[in-house]
């Protein structure tokens, strides 16, 4: 394994930022540390970088124990949330900083900076100062600067947090492609699920200083292992006290009184013109609708429950107050620790019901 | 219409109105008193003319400003490096800060007699006094500048392999430049205030000497001319300093 954390603990005062954190990362992978704010994800990143030091536990990079190695010598590249570009240096000098520290020759530096500027699509902007660039451009400079010293590991702290939504999407794509192209092992911190799922090969889900689950996005979406992951991933409706028994196709699972249902797990059908007859269908009333761009999120009242459903606009139109049929294809039942995926018994034989 | 608006705006912004108002009040006030007590603006201008034609005003300006510049530059040369070190190194700050926080409340004027005793009535005592007046605002601001450095810049430099020493010179010092500059400006005004006080006590030329000795000849108009010159010099010196700061230190955040 390329990067390995072994029982790492870190406390700030009374706050346990890392609680027995252990995980391993393969070389060349792009990993997202995903969790709510205060879950300790940035602390993990900073400890790998050497900007913070663990109270106990071991960190390995490329098979080498790095506990006592300072940030200067760890061979990492770090992209800060606020970019941390030197405002008094030009783009060129910002990128060249690390190479000047290494005493590379002038020619070497100039060639490398040009190459990096080309890589990040900022050719010809070397003479500009950071305040003459847009947010997205600054982010790219920060990225180029972190790469200039040819680090073994690239660490990015909320790399897209300060960029407006439109540019962010574009930049994510670009970052993923660029990192894939370079093949550098990278870890980035985010609290944005969409970002994590879209960009990362693997997710590490953190909560209250602990690692909850590690896996590919698909794996984590399909099989949340802990109660936290079941609730955190997706915008789930949570049912308490075995309420999920009221839904057609689900029976009680012992020791799993709660359930998380994602909007994607709920299918909606019109009352009329409906050729599909299934005992899984239930009749509910739409009490709220929320437009989500490509789809509409419906809140459906049924037997004292409120279920959220993601509805494609093209299928048929639904207004508030309409009655509809709906069925739940799957849900996550969980207790305080573990989560189990329950698939609708009635639909179990139907292979089309697979969603992530 | 728009054009005249912008002219009015510019006049308002230039502060010209304040000056006109001040001259007016001064002029009206002077009507009620003798020229020896409160000379009117025209009499003052006349007095200034006499001083200019005789050359004394120029000599006094040159002498005073020479002292200010000498003390101010020496003060900067001393206070900036010391401030940088105190701000950056904990151990030095423990030793130095109590001393700093005591003496910065003792005004330079309080030391005039002592400095005359120690350094004599010549130039040294005056330059030393200005030096004293300059170093405190510069040090205090420099220290504040060092301590307000964006820490992520320091971490960025270190993550690229920069040693503590290199980080100090390439991140901490440049980041402190705006504060250092503010300190230098405050130091300059402190220096001008202090030189007048020093020249009043012991000098044979300079603006302070001019103001102080004019009372011997009942030349209240000369006193006014001296005061006006001081204000003008301070005003222009600060303008010049800010202009130079903007021109050469803009990149470091001096505005």
Interface residues (C-beta under 8 A of the other chain):
Chain A: X49 X51 X70 X71 X72 X73 X76 X77 X78 X80 X81 X82 X84 X85 X86 X87 X88 X97 X98 X101 X102 X129 X145 X146 X148 X149
Chain B: X150 X152 X153 X155 X156 X157 X158 X159 X160 X161 X162 X163 X166 X170 X171 X174 X175 X177 X251 X252 X253
